Amino acid sequence: MRKVFGIVEFAEPLYCAADSLGQTVNIVLADREGTLTLPSLPEWGKEEHDPLHMPLLGPPPARTWKRGKELINWGRPTSYPTGTSLVELALFEFFLEPENADTITQEIYAAFDSWRRLFEQYVKLLTTQGTRNSISGGDGPGRLELLFEVDSGIKYISRSTAPILILEISGNDESLHLEQMKKAALLASKGLSPRLQYRMLLEAYSARRNEDYRKAIIEGATALEVCLTMRILEEFNTQGISFGEKLLQKFRMLGGRFELIRLLGISLPEKDYSTLIINPRNDVIHHAAFPDKALANQVIREVEELLQLFSPQLYENA
């Protein structure tokens, strides 16, 4: 078997908690099982004078790899001693039959964009990292660089231009933890798309990052309406209600869905959702209101909470 490595660069650096650094999770690309390994924290001493300028250590097989004369930059820590870090690169590993390696590597290349897109969507949904802040620069959506070891070192199968990105990090804990990384990798490897309500939430995140707060509120409220409707349909089945469609027609739109939820006896947090979500949504749709970021954050925060309550499963069933 030939071991093939892949240097993975995501569309944006991963903001990772210390518990995920240096860890390996299983993946599947092009029906080939492999692994994804993150770089590790520097070997900090008890009293480091400049710990944040010490780069992350590459995964063990790639720790001594260089670009030119310099070691590959896998990322850097952003806090000491907690160890949260920006991960620029990660490492794929696959074992391939030598006689089929050329064909399979091209299949892996072809499958990578879809896998990466799903993985990044689940990272956003699981951590909310990269949903509140802007990003600038870059000339591509992420890349994969495959290579294999030879006696003289490593040989690249191909290479593309790396994007240059500037990422802003919020003060909240949006770092990727190990269990979240495992889940994102598993769902991406299975090719499972996020459920409709979570795809709409991703659209709300994207709009917020682009400072389109009207669209952020509309997409967020739509995600919630989809979620509440699904929960109501489940309750119709549970209670054996045969005239559910008539009730849905009577209690239309988001406000009606909230009212129907309460009439069916489904528990809701004790909050004023008219003020928190419904009125802001109606204002941007019916009165051409232009909300600020704070209001968009409020709506999305409440939507996130209700989606977690009523739709804890992120993905569509296969």
Sine and cosine of phi, psi and omega as CSV:
sin_phi,cos_phi,sin_psi,cos_psi,sin_omega,cos_omega
0.00,0.00,0.58,-0.81,0.06,-1.00
-0.97,-0.25,0.77,-0.64,0.07,-1.00
-1.00,0.09,0.83,-0.55,0.04,-1.00
-0.92,-0.39,0.76,-0.65,0.02,-1.00
-0.97,-0.24,0.41,-0.91,0.10,-0.99
-0.70,-0.72,0.84,-0.54,0.12,-0.99
-1.00,0.05,0.89,-0.45,-0.13,-0.99
-0.98,-0.22,0.80,-0.60,0.14,-0.99
-0.86,-0.51,0.88,-0.48,-0.02,-1.00
-0.99,0.17,0.18,-0.98,-0.01,-1.00
-0.87,0.49,-0.51,0.86,0.08,-1.00
-0.67,-0.74,0.51,-0.86,0.08,-1.00
-0.85,0.53,0.59,-0.81,0.07,-1.00
-0.99,0.14,0.75,-0.66,0.07,-1.00
-1.00,-0.06,0.96,-0.28,-0.24,-0.97
-0.91,-0.41,0.64,-0.77,0.14,-0.99
-0.97,0.24,0.35,-0.94,-0.05,-1.00
-0.87,0.48,-0.51,0.86,-0.07,-1.00
-0.95,0.32,-0.24,0.97,0.04,-1.00
-0.99,-0.11,-0.30,0.96,-0.05,-1.00
-0.94,0.34,0.68,-0.74,-0.01,-1.00
0.98,0.21,0.03,1.00,-0.07,-1.00
-1.00,-0.06,0.42,-0.91,-0.01,-1.00
-0.87,-0.50,0.73,-0.68,0.07,-1.00
-0.81,-0.59,0.41,-0.91,0.00,-1.00
-0.99,0.14,0.57,-0.82,0.04,-1.00
-0.67,-0.74,0.20,-0.98,0.13,-0.99
-0.68,-0.73,0.82,-0.57,0.10,-0.99
-0.77,-0.64,0.75,-0.66,0.01,-1.00
0.79,0.62,0.65,0.76,0.01,-1.00
0.90,0.44,0.31,0.95,0.03,-1.00
-0.93,-0.37,0.81,-0.59,0.03,-1.00
-0.97,0.24,0.63,-0.77,0.02,-1.00
-0.42,-0.91,-0.24,-0.97,0.02,-1.00
-0.71,-0.70,0.41,-0.91,0.12,-0.99
-0.85,-0.53,0.82,-0.57,-0.03,-1.00
-0.83,-0.56,0.74,-0.67,0.06,-1.00
-1.00,0.01,0.43,-0.90,0.10,-0.99
-0.91,0.41,0.20,-0.98,-0.06,-1.00
-0.94,-0.34,0.29,-0.96,0.08,-1.00
-0.90,0.43,0.44,-0.90,0.12,-0.99
-0.87,0.49,0.32,-0.95,0.05,-1.00
-0.99,0.12,0.98,0.22,-0.04,-1.00
-0.94,0.33,0.62,-0.79,0.15,-0.99
-1.00,0.07,-0.05,-1.00,-0.03,-1.00
-0.91,0.41,-0.55,0.83,0.00,-1.00
-0.72,-0.70,1.00,-0.09,0.03,-1.00
-1.00,-0.08,0.72,-0.70,-0.02,-1.00
-0.99,0.12,-0.49,0.87,-0.04,-1.00
-0.61,-0.79,0.88,0.48,-0.16,-0.99
-0.92,0.38,-0.47,0.88,-0.09,-1.00
-0.98,0.19,-0.15,0.99,0.07,-1.00
-0.99,-0.14,0.12,0.99,0.09,-1.00
-1.00,-0.03,0.86,-0.50,-0.07,-1.00
-0.93,0.36,0.35,-0.94,0.13,-0.99
-0.90,0.43,0.47,-0.88,0.04,-1.00
-1.00,0.01,0.71,-0.71,0.01,-1.00
-0.89,0.45,0.37,-0.93,0.12,-0.99
-0.80,0.60,0.52,-0.85,-0.14,-0.99
-0.73,0.68,-0.71,0.70,-0.03,-1.00
-0.91,0.42,-0.38,0.93,-0.14,-0.99
-0.90,-0.43,0.22,0.98,-0.14,-0.99
-0.90,0.44,-0.47,0.88,-0.04,-1.00
-0.97,-0.24,0.10,0.99,-0.03,-1.00
-0.94,0.35,0.57,-0.82,-0.05,-1.00
-0.79,-0.62,0.41,-0.91,0.26,-0.96
-0.93,-0.36,0.94,-0.34,-0.15,-0.99
0.93,0.37,-0.82,-0.58,-0.02,-1.00
-0.99,-0.15,-0.11,0.99,-0.08,-1.00
-0.97,-0.23,0.60,-0.80,0.13,-0.99
-0.86,0.51,0.57,-0.82,0.04,-1.00
-0.86,0.51,0.68,-0.74,0.02,-1.00
-1.00,0.04,0.96,-0.29,-0.03,-1.00
-1.00,0.00,-0.23,0.97,-0.01,-1.00
0.62,-0.79,-0.13,-0.99,-0.05,-1.00
-0.50,-0.87,0.49,-0.87,0.09,-1.00
-0.95,0.31,0.49,-0.87,0.03,-1.00
-0.91,-0.42,-0.16,0.99,0.05,-1.00
-0.52,-0.86,0.51,-0.86,0.01,-1.00
-0.71,-0.70,0.73,-0.68,0.12,0.99
-0.99,-0.11,0.15,0.99,-0.08,-1.00
-0.90,0.43,-0.51,0.86,0.12,-0.99
1.00,0.05,0.11,0.99,0.11,-0.99
-0.86,0.52,0.60,-0.80,-0.19,-0.98
-0.55,-0.83,0.41,-0.91,0.19,-0.98
-1.00,-0.10,0.89,-0.45,-0.01,-1.00
-1.00,-0.10,0.91,-0.42,0.01,-1.00
-0.99,0.13,-0.62,0.79,-0.09,-1.00
-0.69,-0.72,0.45,-0.89,0.13,-0.99
-0.69,-0.72,0.11,-0.99,-0.12,-0.99
-0.83,-0.56,0.81,-0.58,0.21,-0.98
-1.00,-0.01,0.51,-0.86,0.16,-0.99
-0.67,-0.74,0.73,-0.68,0.06,-1.00
-0.72,-0.70,0.53,-0.85,0.19,-0.98
-0.95,-0.30,0.86,-0.51,-0.08,-1.00
-0.83,-0.56,0.50,-0.87,0.10,-0.99
-0.92,0.38,0.77,-0.64,-0.07,-1.00
-0.82,0.57,-0.63,0.78,-0.07,-1.00
-0.94,0.34,-0.36,0.93,0.00,-1.00
-0.93,-0.36,0.07,1.00,-0.16,-0.99
-0.86,0.51,-0.67,0.74,-0.05,-1.00
-0.89,0.46,-0.70,0.72,0.00,-1.00
-0.92,0.39,-0.69,0.72,-0.08,-1.00
-0.92,0.38,-0.62,0.79,0.01,-1.00
-0.88,0.48,-0.60,0.80,0.04,-1.00
-0.93,0.37,-0.57,0.82,0.07,-1.00
-0.91,0.41,-0.61,0.79,0.05,-1.00
-0.91,0.42,-0.69,0.72,0.08,-1.00
-0.83,0.56,-0.72,0.70,-0.05,-1.00
-0.90,0.43,-0.55,0.84,-0.05,-1.00
-1.00,0.09,-0.24,0.97,-0.17,-0.99
-0.90,0.44,-0.71,0.70,-0.08,-1.00
-0.86,0.51,-0.68,0.73,0.01,-1.00
-0.90,0.43,-0.70,0.71,0.01,-1.00
-0.88,0.47,-0.73,0.68,-0.03,-1.00
-0.87,0.49,-0.69,0.72,-0.02,-1.00
-0.87,0.49,-0.71,0.70,0.02,-1.00
-0.91,0.41,-0.70,0.71,0.00,-1.00
-0.84,0.54,-0.72,0.69,-0.03,-1.00
-0.93,0.38,-0.57,0.82,0.06,-1.00
-0.89,0.46,-0.70,0.72,-0.01,-1.00
-0.94,0.33,-0.54,0.84,0.10,-0.99
-0.87,0.49,-0.69,0.72,0.03,-1.00
-0.88,0.47,-0.71,0.71,-0.05,-1.00
-0.93,0.36,-0.56,0.83,-0.04,-1.00
-0.99,0.14,-0.49,0.87,-0.10,-0.99
-0.89,-0.46,-0.39,0.92,-0.19,-0.98
0.90,0.44,0.20,0.98,0.05,-1.00
-0.92,0.39,0.58,-0.81,0.02,-1.00
0.95,0.30,0.30,0.95,0.00,-1.00
-0.94,-0.33,-0.16,0.99,-0.06,-1.00
-0.90,-0.43,-0.21,0.98,-0.18,-0.98
-0.84,-0.54,0.30,-0.95,-0.08,-1.00
-1.00,-0.02,0.33,-0.94,0.08,-1.00
-0.70,-0.72,0.61,-0.79,-0.01,-1.00
-0.70,-0.71,0.37,-0.93,0.00,-1.00
1.00,0.09,-0.09,-1.00,0.04,-1.00
0.99,-0.12,0.59,-0.81,0.01,-1.00
-0.81,-0.59,0.33,0.94,0.01,-1.00
-0.11,-0.99,0.24,-0.97,-0.08,-1.00
-1.00,0.03,0.25,0.97,-0.08,-1.00
0.89,-0.46,0.33,-0.94,-0.10,-0.99
-0.47,-0.88,0.25,-0.97,0.07,-1.00
-0.76,-0.65,0.70,-0.72,-0.02,-1.00
-0.81,-0.59,0.96,-0.29,-0.06,-1.00
-1.00,-0.02,0.54,-0.84,-0.01,-1.00
-0.37,-0.93,0.25,-0.97,0.09,-1.00
-0.62,-0.79,0.34,-0.94,-0.06,-1.00
-0.99,0.12,0.65,-0.76,0.14,-0.99
-0.79,-0.62,0.10,-0.99,-0.07,-1.00
-0.85,0.52,-0.57,0.82,-0.06,-1.00
-1.00,0.05,-0.03,1.00,0.00,-1.00
0.58,-0.82,-0.87,-0.50,0.02,-1.00
-0.78,-0.63,0.53,-0.85,0.00,-1.00
-0.85,-0.53,0.80,-0.60,-0.02,-1.00
-0.99,0.16,0.70,-0.71,0.08,-1.00
-0.99,0.17,-0.59,0.81,0.14,-0.99
-0.20,-0.98,0.12,-0.99,-0.05,-1.00
-0.41,-0.91,0.57,-0.82,0.07,-1.00
-0.80,-0.60,0.16,-0.99,-0.03,-1.00
-0.96,0.28,0.74,-0.67,-0.03,-1.00
-0.98,0.18,0.68,-0.74,0.09,-1.00
-0.95,0.31,0.51,-0.86,0.07,-1.00
-0.95,-0.31,0.86,-0.51,-0.15,-0.99
-0.79,-0.61,0.55,-0.83,0.14,-0.99
-0.86,-0.50,0.86,-0.51,-0.10,-0.99
-0.89,-0.46,0.72,-0.69,0.09,-1.00
-0.98,-0.18,0.71,-0.71,-0.04,-1.00
-0.94,-0.35,0.71,-0.70,0.03,-1.00
-0.98,0.17,0.12,-0.99,0.00,-1.00
-0.99,0.12,-0.11,0.99,0.00,-1.00
-0.99,0.14,0.29,-0.96,0.06,-1.00
-0.98,0.18,1.00,0.00,0.05,-1.00
-0.95,-0.31,0.22,0.97,-0.06,-1.00
-0.94,0.33,0.53,-0.85,-0.03,-1.00
-0.99,0.14,0.88,-0.47,0.05,-1.00
-1.00,-0.06,0.25,-0.97,-0.11,-0.99
-0.85,0.52,-0.74,0.68,-0.04,-1.00
-0.89,0.45,-0.58,0.81,0.05,-1.00
-0.93,0.37,-0.65,0.76,0.03,-1.00
-0.89,0.46,-0.68,0.74,0.04,-1.00
-0.86,0.51,-0.71,0.71,-0.04,-1.00
-0.91,0.41,-0.70,0.71,0.00,-1.00
-0.89,0.46,-0.67,0.74,0.00,-1.00
-0.91,0.42,-0.65,0.76,0.00,-1.00
-0.90,0.43,-0.75,0.67,-0.04,-1.00
-0.92,0.40,-0.62,0.79,0.04,-1.00
-0.92,0.40,-0.65,0.76,0.00,-1.00
-0.91,0.41,-0.52,0.85,0.05,-1.00
-0.99,0.16,-0.14,0.99,0.00,-1.00
0.94,0.35,0.44,0.90,-0.04,-1.00
-1.00,0.07,0.83,-0.55,0.02,-1.00
-0.98,0.19,0.49,-0.87,0.12,-0.99
-0.88,0.48,0.48,-0.88,0.07,-1.00
-0.89,0.46,0.35,-0.94,-0.09,-1.00
-0.80,0.60,-0.71,0.71,-0.03,-1.00
-0.89,0.46,-0.54,0.84,0.02,-1.00
-0.99,0.17,-0.47,0.88,0.13,-0.99
-0.91,0.41,-0.63,0.78,0.07,-1.00
-0.92,0.40,-0.62,0.79,0.05,-1.00
-0.89,0.45,-0.63,0.78,0.07,-1.00
-0.88,0.47,-0.60,0.80,0.07,-1.00
-0.90,0.43,-0.62,0.78,0.05,-1.00
-0.90,0.44,-0.67,0.74,0.05,-1.00
-0.86,0.51,-0.72,0.69,-0.02,-1.00
-0.88,0.48,-0.69,0.72,0.01,-1.00
-0.89,0.45,-0.66,0.75,0.02,-1.00
-0.88,0.47,-0.66,0.75,0.01,-1.00
-0.90,0.43,-0.52,0.86,0.02,-1.00
-1.00,0.06,0.11,0.99,0.02,-1.00
0.90,0.43,0.41,0.91,0.11,-0.99
-0.99,-0.12,0.99,0.16,-0.15,-0.99
-0.96,0.29,-0.43,0.90,0.11,-0.99
-0.88,0.48,-0.78,0.62,-0.02,-1.00
-0.90,0.43,-0.60,0.80,0.01,-1.00
-0.86,0.52,-0.68,0.73,0.00,-1.00
-0.94,0.35,-0.67,0.74,0.00,-1.00
-0.88,0.47,-0.75,0.67,-0.03,-1.00
-0.92,0.40,-0.64,0.77,0.03,-1.00
-0.89,0.45,-0.70,0.71,0.01,-1.00
-0.91,0.41,-0.59,0.81,0.04,-1.00
-0.91,0.41,-0.65,0.76,0.07,-1.00
-0.85,0.53,-0.66,0.75,0.00,-1.00
-0.93,0.37,-0.66,0.75,0.02,-1.00
-0.87,0.49,-0.67,0.74,0.06,-1.00
-0.87,0.49,-0.71,0.71,-0.02,-1.00
-0.88,0.48,-0.74,0.67,-0.02,-1.00
-0.91,0.42,-0.62,0.79,0.02,-1.00
-0.89,0.46,-0.69,0.72,0.03,-1.00
-0.89,0.47,-0.65,0.76,0.01,-1.00
-0.91,0.41,-0.62,0.78,0.03,-1.00
-0.90,0.44,-0.69,0.72,0.02,-1.00
-0.88,0.48,-0.63,0.78,0.07,-1.00
-0.88,0.48,-0.65,0.76,-0.03,-1.00
-0.93,0.36,-0.59,0.81,0.09,-1.00
-0.83,0.56,-0.72,0.70,0.00,-1.00
-0.90,0.43,-0.66,0.75,-0.02,-1.00
-0.89,0.46,-0.68,0.73,-0.06,-1.00
-1.00,0.00,-0.03,1.00,0.01,-1.00
0.92,0.39,0.57,0.82,0.00,-1.00
-0.99,0.14,0.87,-0.49,-0.09,-1.00
-1.00,-0.05,-0.23,0.97,-0.04,-1.00
-0.95,-0.32,0.56,0.83,-0.05,-1.00
-0.87,0.49,-0.63,0.78,-0.03,-1.00
-0.88,0.47,-0.61,0.79,0.04,-1.00
-0.91,0.42,-0.62,0.78,0.04,-1.00
-0.91,0.42,-0.65,0.76,0.03,-1.00
-0.89,0.45,-0.60,0.80,0.05,-1.00
-0.92,0.38,-0.60,0.80,-0.01,-1.00
-0.95,0.30,-0.66,0.75,-0.04,-1.00
-0.97,-0.24,0.95,0.32,-0.09,-1.00
-1.00,0.06,0.20,-0.98,0.04,-1.00
0.89,0.46,-0.01,-1.00,-0.14,-0.99
-0.93,0.37,-0.70,0.72,0.01,-1.00
-0.87,0.49,-0.65,0.76,0.03,-1.00
-0.91,0.42,-0.58,0.81,0.03,-1.00
-0.90,0.44,-0.65,0.76,0.05,-1.00
-0.88,0.47,-0.68,0.73,-0.01,-1.00
-0.89,0.45,-0.68,0.74,-0.01,-1.00
-0.92,0.39,-0.62,0.78,0.06,-1.00
-0.82,0.57,-0.71,0.71,-0.02,-1.00
-0.93,0.36,-0.64,0.76,0.00,-1.00
-0.89,0.45,-0.52,0.86,0.00,-1.00
-0.99,0.16,-0.08,1.00,0.04,-1.00
0.99,0.15,0.33,0.95,0.03,-1.00
-0.99,0.13,0.78,-0.62,-0.07,-1.00
-0.93,0.37,0.68,-0.73,0.07,-1.00
-0.79,-0.62,0.51,-0.86,0.15,-0.99
-0.85,0.53,0.53,-0.85,0.00,-1.00
-0.98,0.21,0.99,0.13,-0.02,-1.00
-0.68,-0.73,0.38,-0.92,0.05,-1.00
-1.00,0.01,1.00,0.08,-0.08,-1.00
-0.95,0.31,-0.32,0.95,0.10,-0.99
-0.89,0.46,-0.71,0.71,0.01,-1.00
-0.96,0.27,-0.64,0.77,-0.13,-0.99
-0.97,0.24,-0.59,0.81,-0.12,-0.99
-0.76,-0.65,-0.79,0.61,-0.19,-0.98
-0.90,0.43,-0.77,0.64,-0.02,-1.00
-0.90,0.44,-0.71,0.70,0.07,-1.00
-0.85,0.52,-0.63,0.78,0.02,-1.00
-0.91,0.41,-0.71,0.71,0.01,-1.00
-0.91,0.42,-0.60,0.80,-0.01,-1.00
-0.89,0.45,-0.66,0.75,-0.03,-1.00
-0.97,0.26,-0.47,0.88,-0.01,-1.00
-1.00,0.10,-0.72,0.69,-0.16,-0.99
-0.99,-0.14,-0.35,0.94,-0.07,-1.00
-0.84,-0.54,0.21,0.98,0.04,-1.00
0.79,0.61,0.60,0.80,0.03,-1.00
-0.95,0.30,0.54,-0.84,0.05,-1.00
-0.90,-0.43,1.00,-0.09,-0.09,-1.00
-0.96,0.27,0.29,-0.96,0.07,-1.00
-1.00,-0.08,0.04,-1.00,-0.06,-1.00
-0.89,0.45,-0.60,0.80,-0.03,-1.00
-0.87,0.49,-0.66,0.75,0.00,-1.00
-0.93,0.36,-0.65,0.76,0.06,-1.00
-0.88,0.48,-0.67,0.75,0.04,-1.00
-0.88,0.48,-0.66,0.76,0.00,-1.00
-0.87,0.49,-0.76,0.65,-0.03,-1.00
-0.89,0.46,-0.74,0.67,-0.05,-1.00
-0.90,0.43,-0.62,0.78,0.02,-1.00
-0.87,0.49,-0.68,0.73,0.01,-1.00
-0.94,0.35,-0.61,0.79,0.04,-1.00
-0.89,0.45,-0.70,0.71,0.03,-1.00
-0.83,0.57,-0.70,0.71,-0.03,-1.00
-0.89,0.46,-0.68,0.73,-0.03,-1.00
-0.96,0.29,-0.58,0.82,0.08,-1.00
-0.90,0.44,-0.65,0.76,0.04,-1.00
-0.90,0.43,-0.55,0.84,-0.01,-1.00
-0.96,0.28,-0.75,0.67,-0.13,-0.99
-0.99,-0.15,-0.34,0.94,-0.02,-1.00
-0.72,-0.70,0.90,0.44,-0.05,-1.00
-0.91,0.41,-0.39,0.92,0.05,-1.00
-0.99,0.17,0.85,-0.52,-0.08,-1.00
-0.98,0.19,-0.44,0.90,-0.25,-0.97
-0.92,-0.38,0.40,-0.91,0.13,-0.99
-0.97,0.26,0.61,-0.79,0.09,-1.00
-0.92,0.38,0.58,-0.82,-0.04,-1.00
-0.92,0.40,0.00,0.00,0.00,0.00
